[in-house]
Amino acid sequence: MKYLLNSLAALSLVAVAAPAVAQSAVAERAVAQNPAPRMARAQAPQSEADYVARRTQDLRAADANSDGQVTPEERRAQRQKMRAERTEARFTRLDSNADGQISREEFAAGNSRMGRMAHARGEGMHPRGEGHMRARTNMRQNMRQNMGTRHAMAEQTISIANAEQKARESFVRLDANRDGQVTAEERRAARQATHQARRAERNARQPSPSAPDSE
């Protein structure tokens, strides 16, 4: 009798927990398949506190021992964790019926959805002419030039307090109208100004074409 009662209790717990687990899976899948709330948050104005928190949230998450310093080992562990989370999120987006498997149809539907999202963002809509190829070449050159610097920085311990200070300084530069809020338009304008400055710097480094010899 005691064994029977324990078995019935266990079955009752499973019956109660199963809908909750299913609802959680459905909720996670709905969030993963609908990026609109995340995009809305990205477009919303940010206060200085919000901006600094967003810019340093990965560092705070990586600070495993909460000492205010993030070591290269802690950053590597955090990157591995984030990589696993992205993989899980992508699987959740593709697994539309939450059966733990991805069928051919689900895979094709997921790729189609990603294509529509890219089209909505304007990606892939511009002809890949000479200007596009030149921009890609310049980008690869910049990546090669910065690779050594990034590798050296990756082996340094980062102070979260210093990162927060740099984020505050960045906020001041972005807040063009000094209203204490950084809008999506201000961030866009800053990115365009940075791109233009880099383009001008690249053009200045390129040798000018030699003039043709006069006869």
C-alpha positions in Angstrom: 0.0 0.0 0.0 2.8 2.4 0.9 4.5 1.7 -2.5 1.2 2.3 -4.3 0.7 5.7 -2.5 4.2 6.8 -3.3 3.7 5.8 -7.0 0.4 7.8 -7.2 2.1 10.8 -5.6 4.9 10.7 -8.1 2.5 10.4 -11.0 0.6 13.4 -9.6 3.8 15.5 -9.5 4.6 14.6 -13.1 1.0 15.5 -14.1 1.3 18.9 -12.4 4.9 19.6 -13.7 4.4 18.5 -17.3 2.1 21.4 -18.3 4.4 23.9 -16.6 7.4 22.5 -18.5 5.5 22.5 -21.8 4.3 26.0 -21.2 7.9 27.1 -20.4 9.1 25.5 -23.6 6.4 27.2 -25.6 7.1 30.6 -24.0 10.8 30.2 -24.7 10.1 29.3 -28.3 7.8 32.2 -28.8 10.4 34.6 -27.5 13.1 33.1 -29.7 10.9 33.2 -32.8 9.7 36.7 -32.3 12.7 39.2 -32.1 10.3 42.2 -32.1 10.6 42.9 -28.4 14.4 42.8 -28.5 14.4 45.1 -31.5 12.0 47.5 -29.8 14.3 47.7 -26.7 17.3 48.3 -29.0 15.5 51.2 -30.6 14.3 52.8 -27.4 16.2 55.8 -25.9 18.7 54.9 -23.2 19.7 56.8 -20.1 23.3 56.9 -19.0 22.7 54.2 -16.4 21.0 52.0 -18.9 23.7 52.6 -21.5 26.5 51.8 -19.1 24.7 48.7 -17.8 24.3 47.4 -21.3 27.9 48.1 -22.3 29.3 46.3 -19.3 26.7 43.5 -18.7 28.9 40.9 -20.4 31.9 41.8 -18.2 29.8 41.6 -15.1 28.4 38.2 -16.1 31.9 37.0 -16.8 33.2 38.1 -13.4 32.8 34.7 -11.8 34.4 35.6 -8.4 32.8 39.1 -8.3 36.1 40.8 -7.6 35.5 43.6 -10.1 38.2 42.2 -12.4 37.7 40.0 -15.4 40.6 37.7 -16.3 41.2 36.2 -19.7 40.1 32.8 -18.3 36.8 34.2 -17.1 36.2 35.8 -20.5 36.9 32.6 -22.3 34.5 30.7 -20.0 31.8 33.4 -20.6 32.3 33.1 -24.4 31.9 29.4 -24.3 28.7 29.8 -22.2 27.3 32.4 -24.6 28.1 30.2 -27.6 26.2 27.3 -26.0 23.3 29.6 -25.2 23.2 30.9 -28.8 23.2 27.3 -30.1 20.4 26.4 -27.8 18.4 29.5 -28.8 18.8 28.7 -32.5 17.7 25.1 -31.9 14.6 26.4 -30.0 13.8 28.7 -32.9 14.0 25.9 -35.4 12.2 23.3 -33.3 8.7 24.7 -33.9 6.8 21.8 -32.4 9.1 21.4 -29.4 9.7 17.7 -29.9 13.5 17.9 -29.4 14.2 17.3 -33.0 14.5 19.4 -36.1 12.9 18.1 -39.2 13.7 19.0 -42.8 10.6 21.1 -43.0 11.4 23.0 -39.7 15.0 23.6 -40.9 13.7 25.0 -44.3 11.1 27.2 -42.5 13.7 28.6 -40.1 16.0 29.6 -43.0 13.1 31.2 -44.8 12.2 33.2 -41.7 15.8 34.3 -41.3 15.8 35.4 -45.0 12.7 37.5 -44.5 14.2 39.1 -41.4 17.4 40.0 -43.3 15.3 41.4 -46.1 13.3 43.5 -43.7 16.6 44.9 -42.3 17.6 45.8 -45.8 20.4 43.2 -46.1 21.1 41.7 -49.5 19.1 44.4 -51.3 22.1 46.3 -52.7 23.9 45.3 -55.8 27.4 44.0 -55.1 29.3 46.3 -57.4 32.8 47.7 -57.3 32.1 49.9 -54.3 30.8 46.9 -52.3 33.9 44.8 -53.1 36.2 47.7 -52.2 34.4 48.1 -48.9 34.8 44.4 -48.1 38.5 44.5 -49.1 39.1 47.5 -46.8 37.2 45.7 -44.0 39.4 42.6 -44.3 42.5 44.8 -44.2 41.3 46.6 -41.1 40.6 43.2 -39.4 44.1 42.0 -40.2 45.6 45.2 -38.8 43.6 45.0 -35.6 43.9 41.3 -35.0 47.2 41.6 -33.2 45.9 44.4 -31.0 42.7 42.5 -30.1 44.8 39.3 -29.3 47.0 41.3 -27.0 44.0 42.9 -25.2 42.3 39.4 -24.9 45.1 38.4 -22.6 44.7 41.3 -20.3 42.7 41.5 -17.1 39.9 44.1 -17.5 38.7 46.3 -14.7 34.9 46.7 -14.7 35.2 50.1 -13.1 37.4 51.3 -16.0 35.0 49.8 -18.5 32.1 51.6 -16.9 34.0 54.9 -17.0 34.8 54.4 -20.7 31.1 53.7 -21.3 30.1 56.9 -19.5 32.5 58.8 -21.7 31.1 57.2 -24.8 27.6 58.1 -23.7 28.6 61.8 -23.4 30.0 61.7 -27.0 26.8 60.1 -28.3 24.3 62.4 -26.5 24.4 65.1 -29.2 21.7 67.2 -27.8 22.7 66.8 -24.1 19.3 65.7 -22.9 20.6 62.8 -20.9 19.2 60.3 -23.4 20.8 58.5 -26.3 18.4 57.7 -29.1 18.7 55.2 -31.9 19.2 58.2 -34.3 22.1 59.5 -32.3 23.8 56.1 -32.3 23.2 55.8 -36.0 24.7 59.3 -36.6 27.7 58.4 -34.5 28.3 55.2 -36.5 28.0 57.0 -39.8 30.5 59.6 -38.6 32.9 56.9 -37.5 32.6 55.1 -40.9 33.2 58.4 -42.8 36.3 59.2 -40.6 37.7 55.7 -41.2 37.0 56.0 -45.0 38.8 59.3 -45.1 41.7 57.8 -43.2 41.9 54.9 -45.6 41.8 57.2 -48.6 44.5 59.3 -47.2 46.7 56.2 -46.8 46.2 55.0 -50.3 48.8 56.3 -52.8 47.4 58.8 -55.3 47.5 57.6 -59.0 50.5 58.9 -60.8 49.9 61.5 -63.4 50.5 60.4 -67.0 53.8 61.4 -68.5 53.6 64.5 -70.7 54.8 64.1 -74.3 
